[in-house]
């Protein structure tokens, strides 16, 4: 079985794992790191140290970095911010659609009134041209 090393990276640098663990695969190493995070985080919190600033660097026997497992990846699971409730978004959308429909109606009415005014203005201009040519 392959040998994996779990180096601990924190604010003070890298603490190297000189022992390592024999595990079946890199996925097993990842799961092992994830299982270790809660206990180590509790220890760090007791020491008044923020565990969010720590991560495991998993390497193979040759020292090749295979993956980085930030403690926050494990600690933040299930604590992601909830999206706004869909009913709240739906209510806002309905209100905005009603407002838009009202504005469209107002614009349509204003356009019709302007059309009437324009037609009347053209009629009066034509009449004034006709009257301006008529002999007194």
N, C-alpha and C positions, 0 to 999 in steps of 0.2 A: 504494500500500500504506500502511496506517496506521503511524503512528509510536508506539513504546512506549518509556517511560522506566523504568529499573531503579534506583530509589533504594535505597541500602543503609542500613537501620536497625540500629544497634548501641547498645552501652552509652553511647557519647558523643553519641548523637543521630542525625540523619538526614544522610547524605551524598547530595546530589542529583546525579542523572545529567543533565547538561546537553546531552548528545549524542543519546542515544536510539538506537533501532534500528527500521528499517522491516521489519515482519514481516507475514505474510499474515493472521494473526488472533490473538486473545488466547490461544488454546491454544498457538500457536507461541511466544508470549512466555513462557508458563508453562514450556514445555519448555526454552526457552533459559535461563531462570533456574535450572531444575533441573540443567542441564548445567554451569552456572558454579559451583554450590555446592561440589562436591568440590575443585576447584582453589583456590578462595578459602579454603575451610576448611583446606586444607593450609598455605597461606600464613599464615593466622591462627594455626594451631597452632605453626608455626615461630617466630612472634612471642610464643609463650606466651600466646595469647589464646583464650578458649573460643569456638569457632564456633557453639555452640548458642545463643548470645545474639544472633545476627544473623538478619536476614530481608531479603528483597527486597520493596519496595513497587512494584508495577507500576502505572504510570499511563498515561493516554492523552495526546495532544498538548495537551489542555485542562487537564491536571492532575488529572483525575478518577481516584481510586483504583479500579483494576479488581480487583486481588487482592493478597493478602499471602502471600508464600512463605517461611515460616520455614525456616532451614537444617536444623532438626531433622526437618522433613518429608522431606527428601531423605536426611539422614545416618542416620536411624533405620529406613529401609526394610530389611526382612529381618532386623531385630534385635529384633523384638518378643518379649517373654517367652513361652516355650512353655507352653501349658496343661498341667496335670498329665496324666500318661499315663493313658489310659483304663483300662488293665489295673490300675493302682493304685486308681483310683476303683471299678472293678468289684470288686476284692478287698475293699475297705472296705465296699461295699454288701452283698456276700455275707455278710461277717462280721456286719454289723449286722442283716441279715435273720435269720440263725441265732440271734443273741442275742434278737431280738424273738420268734421262734418259741418259744424256750426259756422266756422270761418268760410268754408266753401259756399254755403248758402248766402252768407253776407256778401261775399265777393260777387256772386251771381246776381244778387239783387242790385248791388251798386253798379254793375256792368249794364244791367237792363236800364236803370235810371239814366246812366250816362248816354246810352244809345238814344233814348227818347230826347234828351237835351240836345244831343248832336243833330238829330233829325230836325228838331224845331229850329235850331240855330241856322242850319242850312236853308230851311224854308224862309226864315226871316231875311237872310242875306240875299236870297234870290228875289224876294219881294222888294227889298230896298234898292236893288239894282234896277228893277223894273220901274219903280217909282222915280228913281233918279233920272230916267230917260224920258219920262212923260212930260209933255209941255204943260205949262201952267196957264 
